[in-house]
């Protein structure tokens, strides 16, 4: 597709558009000069024994309608973009139209959000209207990844279980919504050791949460877990400051089981939540963050 970004294509499109309009007018002029034939006014073509093709000129009303259509197209192209890179005299753009509609909607909603700006998470959670607005913001902005109920799916965190990879106060969630978040676990197989060592570590990780595992392999993997302890802690309870998951709570973001853990240790993993700050106003972010807190029923704890 890079071949179509050359400036010559804009000139080609503009020329093709102008030639097409002129060609339409030319066809109309030629057609308007046709007259009823002096003989029987037929072309000589007959179908079904008695259906003859006549050579009548185009109706005047149809021709004038066609002329109006061509003139309208010319006027439209003068005002709006359509002739290659020519922006048109009105300088209209779809981006500008979208921004204007956003600004209009935000101005209309400003009085509604005004009373929420000074409310804390607990007060917002108790306000049914605020939570209704928060739910709609969540469905429009977050549900594509976290699900309409906030329970997430493989690779996308569950926001209802009070298990947080990072700090989870109201301001922390607002920062994550606005700036996004990136979490990365590097491939650790080389640091752990052999393929058997990696499987042993996987079994030890499973044992931390009381999940089904092979006891002997878990015991062998315990000393190798020291490689992982720098982020997940010696007890495997994770580190919220680093965003390192708690391995003892049976919450598996990227799949459960020996093979799933082996894959993570071997290949590493990168998760990215895109920044939403350009899509939402600060007031919307405030209400949305309070709604996210309400999903985990951790508002009171987060506010302390």
N, C-alpha and C positions, 0 to 999 in steps of 0.2 A: 504493500500500500504506500510505501514511501515514494514510489514513482509518481503518485498523484498529488504530491505536495508542491510540485514545481509551479512557479508563478505563471508559467505558460498555460496551465490548465484553466486558470481563471479567465484569461483572454479567450481561450477556446470556447468556454461555456457562454461568455458574454456574446461572442460572435454568433454562436449557434442559436442563441435565443433571439437575437435581432433578425438573423436570416429567416428563422422560422416564422416570426411575426410578419415580415415582409412577404414571405412565400404565401402565407394565408391570405393576405390582401391581394396578392397577384392572382391567386386562384379565384377569388371573389370577382375581380375585375373581368377575368376571362369568362367566368360563368355568367356574369351579368349581360354580356354582349351576345349571348346565344339567343337565337330567335326560333320560333316555331317553324319547322320545315314545311316547304311549300307543298309537298306531296301528302301522304297520309300521316306524316309526323311519327313514323315508327322507325326503329333501328333495324327491322328485319328479323329480330329474334322472337321466336314463338315457343311458349311452353304449354304443355298439357293441351295441345291442339288449338286453343283459342286465346291464350294469355299472351298479349303482345307487349313488348317493351317500347314505351313511348320516349320521345326525346324532348320533353317539356323543359323549359328553363326553371331555375330554382324559384320558389315563391319569394316575393319581395320581403315579406315579414321575416322569413328565415335568413335572408341575406343581410338585412339590417341588424338582426340579432347577432349575427356572426361579426359584423363590423363593430358593433358595440362591445362585444367580447374582446376583440383585438385591441380596441382603444382602451378598454379597461385594463388589459394586461400591460399596455405601454405606460399608462398613468401609474399603475401599481409599481412597476419596476423603477419609475422615476422617484417614487417616495420611499420604497422599501428595498432592502438588499435582494439581489437576484441576478444582476449582471456581473458575474464574477466576483471581484472583491469590492465593487462599488457599494458603499454603505447606504446609498439612498439619501435624499434630502432631509428625511426625518431622523436619520441616524438611529433607527430602531434596531435593537438586537434582542434575541430571545433571553439572553442573560440579563439584560437591563430590565426587560419586562418581568422576569422572574423575581429580580431584586425589588422592583417596585411593588409587586404583589406581596412579597414578604414584608416589606416595610409597612404596607397598609394594614396587613393582618396583625403585625406586632403593635402598631399604634392602636388598633381597635382593642387588643387584649391587654394593653398596658394597665388600664385601671383595674382589671381583674387580678393581675399579678402584683399590683402595688401593695396590697395588704399582706401578701405572703412574704415579702422581702425581709421583714423584721421578725418573723416567726421561726422558732427553732424546730428541730426535727420532730420532737414529741408533740408540739402544738400542731404541726402540719399533719402528722399521722392521725391526729384526732379530728381533723377537719375533713369531712366527707367530700366537699367540693374540691379541695386541694388534692386529695387522693384520686378523685375522678380525673382531674386534669393530669396528674402525674401518670396515671395509668395510660391515658391516651398518648402522652409523650413517650412513654415506654414502648407502647405498641408500634408507634411510628419510627422510633429511633433504635430501640434495643432488641425488640422481639425477634428480628431476623436471625440473630445469633443465640440469644438467651432463651428464646421461646416466649410465647404469649403469657405463660404462667411464671416465667422467670426461672424455671427449673433447668435450663440449659440442655446440653447434650454432650456427646463425646467431643472433647476439645474446647467446649464452651462452658464456663463455670456456672454452677447452680447458685442462684442468688437468694435462695430461700432457706438454705441449710445452716446459716450462721458459720460457715467455714470460709474464712477469708485468706487469700494469698498475701494481701498487704494490709496496711492500716485501713480501718473502716469507719472512721468518724465521718460526720456529715461533710466536713471540709475536704477530707481525703477522697471521698467518693466524687465530690464536685470536681476536684482536680483531675481525677481519672477520666471523668466524662469529658471535660474540656480539653485536656492534653493527650488523652489516650494512654495506653500502657503497653509495654513490651516486656515479655518474660522469655528468658532463654536458658535452657540447660544444655551445656556443651556435651559433645560425645565423650564419654568417660571410659570406654572399653579398654583403651590402651593403658590408662592409668590404673584400672582395676586389675588387669592381668590377662590371663587366657580366657577362652570362651567358657571353660568350665567355671572359672572364677566369677565371670559375669553371671552365670546361672545361679551360682551359690549366693551371690549378693542379692539377686532377685528373690530367692527364697528367704533370705534374711529379712528383706524389706517386707515381704508378705507376713512373716512371723511377727513383725512389729505391731501389726494391726489385728493379730489373731486370725488372719485369713489362712485358708488351706495352703499348706506348704510341705516341703520335704525336710524333716528335722535335721538329718545329717548334713544336707546341703546348706541349711540355714546356719548351722554351727560353723561350718567351714567358711561361710561368707561373712560371718561377723567381723573378723579382723580386717577383711577387705573393705568393709563399709567405712572404715576410717577415711577413705578417699572421698566419700560422699558427705562426711560429717561437717566439712568446712561450710557447707551451705545448709544442709538439713539438720545439723546438730548431732551430737553424739548419741542422743536419745531418739533421733529421728522425728522430733516434733516440729521441725521446720524453723524458718526465720522470716517473720513478716517484713522485717526491714529490707531483706533481700528479695522477698517474694518467693522464697523457697517453700514448697508445700509441706504440710504436716503428713508424715508417712504412717502415723499411728491411728488415724481416725476412720479408716475404711472409705475414704472419699477418693475416688480414682478419676481424675480429669481426663486422662488419655487411655483409658482401658485398664481392666483388671486381669491379673493372672501372670504367671511366670513369663510367658512369651512377650506379653505387652511390656513388662518391665525390662526385659532383655533388649527389646527394640529401642526403648527410650535410652537406656544406658549406652547402647552401641551407636545409635544414630543421633542422639540428642533431640532437642525439640525447641521450637520457637513459636510463641503465641503472641499475636498482636491484636490489641483492641484499638481501632482507629479513633482519632480525636474527633469529637463532635462539637467543639467550641464554635466553629464557623456556622453551624446549623441552628444552634440554640442561643437564646439570649441568656444573660446571667440569671434573670428571674426564672426562666424555664429550667435552667440547670439546678437551681435551688430546690424547686418543687420536685423535679425528677429524682434528685439525690435522696430527698426525704422519702419518696415512694420506694426507691430501691431498699432503703433501710427498713421500711415497713414490711417488705417481703420476707425479710429474715427475722422479723419481730425482735430486732436487736436495737431498737431506737434508744431505749432507756440506758442500756449498757454503753452504747456508743457515745451518748451525751455525757456520761460521767467521766 
